[in-house]
């Protein structure tokens, strides 16, 4: 009968493989990718929050480019405008906060890896 040994038994490395960590530049690459994604979301969220205004949405509703159907019921133009404005505002805020959070996470990740 042949006995098997695991890496825990031999003491070569622990379960996370900390004896052979990834090179330091990998941490920087991961942080850069996360930060760039966060910046992209921040820009997109800012555009939705601060650039798209009521007049722009009103023009889209009146031209028929924006249509909203809720529960198989067509909304009036005024209801569509209000609904669309709220969705755009809250979506923009959510994307903006997510982007800022990702940038802060990337900064914290790099600082944490340096200690």
ChimeraX attribute file (.defattr): number of C-alpha atoms within 10 A of each C-alpha:
attribute: neighborCount
match mode: 1-to-1
recipient: residues
	/A:1	3
	/A:2	4
	/A:3	4
	/A:4	6
	/A:5	8
	/A:6	10
	/A:7	11
	/A:8	10
	/A:9	10
	/A:10	9
	/A:11	8
	/A:12	11
	/A:13	14
	/A:14	12
	/A:15	9
	/A:16	8
	/A:17	11
	/A:18	10
	/A:19	10
	/A:20	8
	/A:21	8
	/A:22	10
	/A:23	8
	/A:24	10
	/A:25	9
	/A:26	10
	/A:27	15
	/A:28	16
	/A:29	11
	/A:30	14
	/A:31	20
	/A:32	16
	/A:33	13
	/A:34	20
	/A:35	21
	/A:36	16
	/A:37	16
	/A:38	24
	/A:39	19
	/A:40	17
	/A:41	23
	/A:42	24
	/A:43	17
	/A:44	16
	/A:45	25
	/A:46	19
	/A:47	14
	/A:48	19
	/A:49	19
	/A:50	11
	/A:51	10
	/A:52	15
	/A:53	13
	/A:54	13
	/A:55	10
	/A:56	11
	/A:57	19
	/A:58	19
	/A:59	13
	/A:60	14
	/A:61	19
	/A:62	14
	/A:63	10
	/A:64	10
	/A:65	9
	/A:66	15
	/A:67	16
	/A:68	17
	/A:69	10
	/A:70	8
	/A:71	7
	/A:72	7
	/A:73	8
	/A:74	12
	/A:75	15
	/A:76	12
	/A:77	16
	/A:78	12
	/A:79	12
	/A:80	21
	/A:81	23
	/A:82	13
	/A:83	13
	/A:84	18
	/A:85	18
	/A:86	12
	/A:87	12
	/A:88	17
	/A:89	16
	/A:90	14
	/A:91	15
	/A:92	23
	/A:93	20
	/A:94	16
	/A:95	21
	/A:96	23
	/A:97	16
	/A:98	17
	/A:99	25
	/A:100	20
	/A:101	17
	/A:102	20
	/A:103	23
	/A:104	14
	/A:105	16
	/A:106	22
	/A:107	16
	/A:108	13
	/A:109	16
	/A:110	15
	/A:111	10
	/A:112	9
	/A:113	10
	/A:114	9
	/A:115	5
